Amino acid sequence: MPQLPPFDAARCEDLRADKYSTIVIDSCHYSVPDAYVGKIIFTKIYSHKVLAITTIQKLPNMSEYTDLINGQ
């Protein structure tokens, strides 16, 4: 029998950072760095924390890396 992936009890959403450097989750505003204004941020919403993850391409010919924005 194939191995099942681990269960992750999070709600996942793609959110856009507004001009005030915030993302809105359930009517609550969470601040993000100014560099992310207007960008889509993948968020994992848990009952006790919020993880905001974004993919940024460093240079045109380099591979992409994942930048984790701290969320509480």
Stockholm file with secondary structure:
# STOCKHOLM 1.0

chainA/1-72         MPQLPPFDAARCEDLRADKYSTIVIDSCHYSVPDAYVGKIIFTKIYSHKVLAITTIQKLPNMSEYTDLINGQ
#=GR chainA/1-72 SS CCCCCCCCCCEEEEEECCTTSEEEETTEEEECCGGGTTCEEEEEECSSCEEEEEEECCSTTSCCEEEEECCC
#=GC SS_cons        CCCCCCCCCCEEEEEECCTTSEEEETTEEEECCGGGTTCEEEEEECSSCEEEEEEECCSTTSCCEEEEECCC
//
